Amino acid sequence: MWLVDEMFRQFVDDPESVSEAWQEFFEDYQPHSQELKVKTEDGSRKADEGKRASEEESRKAEDESPAGDVVPLRGAAAVVAERMEESRETPTATSVRTMPAKLLEVNRLIINNQLKRLTQGGKV
């Protein structure tokens, strides 16, 4: 329950800080604690004002950004982007092995003893 309350506090402060599914859930959510109920009444007014302001800002930003002015990357940024694209073609694999911890300790002891005898020391 504490997690839902904490997420609800985040939602009241900034509705965009939680995912859309949680936003939908919290639209008609009635908190159990009195503190959250009071905060909800104050926050719902602020949230509505904040939503309107953010929508206006996003509309302004869309109007101001020129869609046709695309500048290609140059220098280090271009090399980084190129390497990132190349790395997408590299296959990746992950393997997991379950081993008893005692087995690792015994193997390490064996290897360390061999290193002592054959060389001038060294440890694994």
Beta strands, then each sheet from edge to edge (+ up, - down):
end
